[in-house]
Amino acid sequence: MSYIDQLFGLEGKVAVITGGGGVLASEIGGGLSKAGVKIVFLDIHEEAAITAAKRIVDQGGDAIGLKTNVLDLDALKASRDQVLETFGKVDILLNAAGGNMPGATVSPGKTVFDLEVKDLEKVTSLNFNGTVLPSMVFGEVMSKQHFGNIINFSSMAAFQSITRVVGYSAAKAAVSNFTSWMAMELAMKFDGNIRVNAIAPGFFIGNQNRDLLLNPDGTYTERGQKVINNTPMGRFGEAHELVGAIMFLSSEAASFVTGVVLPIDGGFSTFSGV
Ligand SMILES: NC(=O)c1ccc[n+]([C@@H]2O[C@H](COP(=O)([O-])OP(=O)(O)OC[C@H]3O[C@@H](n4cnc5c(N)ncnc54)[C@H](O)[C@@H]3O)[C@@H](O)[C@H]2O)c1
C-alpha cells in the first residue's frame, strides 16, 4: 500500500449519511464512493435517498437509500439494523440532515418578537436533536466496533451573528458545542478510537437557501450579493469542494484530530467586512 493510501485511503469503508438526498450530502456521497466507500443515504424523503443511491450504483459504486427521519429513534434503529445486515459495520457517520424554515427567521419588516415559536422549535430540533440522535444510534455501533468517525454539519451562523437567522444559528452553535463535547466523551470512554469532528460550510447553494441567495434568472439577490461581498474568494462554494475535507477527517491522516469545527468557506469567517 502506498504512503498516500495508508494516510488517506478509505477503500471498503462504510459511510452513513443523514439528509442524504440533499444537495451537499448527495454530492459528498458521490465523492466518497469514488474513493471506494460504500454509502448509505438516510433521508426523510425516501425517493430522494433512493435516487441519490441509484446515481452511485449506476456509476459502479455501492450504495443504498433508506427512508429515515433523524428525529425518530425507532426509525434510526431500524435503519441501523438494515445497514449492519447489508454492510456489517459503520465506519463513518455524516450528520448532514438539517435546514431552516421561514417562521424561525426574522423576515424583512418583522422583528424577533414576531417569531413563530413552533417553527423555532422545529428548526432547533431538526438541526440539534437531528445530530444527537443519529450520533447515539450509530455512535453506539462504533463503540462496540472500537472504531468510527462522526462528522457533523455546523455553519458560519455558529461563529457570528447572521441577520434574520435566529433558530438555525442557535442550533448550529449547539452542533459545534456538541461536536466538542462528544469528541471528549467518546475519546475518554472508548480508548480514543472514535473521533468526532464537524465541518462548517460557508455559503453553498442548497435547496434551503437557493431562493434567498439567487434570483430565478441566476443573478444574486441583494442578500446573495452581500454574502459574496463578505467572502474574500468572491463566490459561493461548490458542493464537491466539501469532499476533500470529509475524506481527510474520515481518514487515518486525521488520527489525532477530534473535536474540531473546520470552516470551508472561501474565507468568510476570517473577514470583518472591512
Ligand atoms: N447549503 C449551505 O450553504 C450550507 C451551509 C452551512 C451548512 N449547511 C448544512 O449542510 C447540511 C446540508 O445542507 P443542504 O444545503 O445540502 O440542504 P438540503 O436541503 O439540500 O438537504 C437537506 C436534506 O435533509 C433532509 N431532511 C430534512 N429533515 C429531515 C429529517 N427529519 N430526517 C432526515 N432527513 C431530513 C431533506 O429531505 C434534505 O434531503 C445541512 O445540515 C445544512 O444546515 C448548508
The ligand as a Gaussian input file, in Angstrom:
#p B3LYP/6-31G(d) Opt

LIG

0 1
 N      -26.013000      24.971000       1.722000
 C      -25.273000      25.694000       2.541000
 O      -24.775000      26.774000       2.179000
 C      -24.963000      25.203000       3.922000
 C      -24.103000      25.957000       4.718000
 C      -23.795000      25.517000       6.009000
 C      -24.344000      24.348000       6.477000
 N      -25.186000      23.631000       5.702000
 C      -25.717000      22.397000       6.269000
 O      -25.399000      21.317000       5.418000
 C      -26.411000      20.321000       5.502000
 C      -26.937000      20.005000       4.093000
 O      -27.453000      21.207000       3.541000
 P      -28.010000      21.334000       2.049000
 O      -27.813000      22.747000       1.653000
 O      -27.475000      20.242000       1.201000
 O      -29.571000      21.145000       2.319000
 P      -30.688000      20.337000       1.529000
 O      -31.978000      20.986000       1.922000
 O      -30.356000      20.193000       0.088000
 O      -30.603000      18.888000       2.205000
 C      -31.109000      18.578000       3.473000
 C      -31.683000      17.170000       3.413000
 O      -32.127000      16.807000       4.732000
 C      -33.330000      16.074000       4.597000
 N      -34.083000      16.119000       5.856000
 C      -34.817000      17.152000       6.351000
 N      -35.388000      16.787000       7.507000
 C      -35.007000      15.517000       7.754000
 C      -35.286000      14.590000       8.800000
 N      -36.065000      14.906000       9.839000
 N      -34.730000      13.353000       8.725000
 C      -33.923000      13.012000       7.682000
 N      -33.643000      13.836000       6.649000
 C      -34.174000      15.080000       6.704000
 C      -34.069000      16.750000       3.455000
 O      -35.069000      15.909000       2.914000
 C      -32.919000      17.053000       2.503000
 O      -32.742000      15.999000       1.575000
 C      -27.480000      20.887000       6.460000
 O      -27.233000      20.442000       7.766000
 C      -27.242000      22.374000       6.371000
 O      -27.708000      23.047000       7.509000
 C      -25.513000      24.031000       4.437000

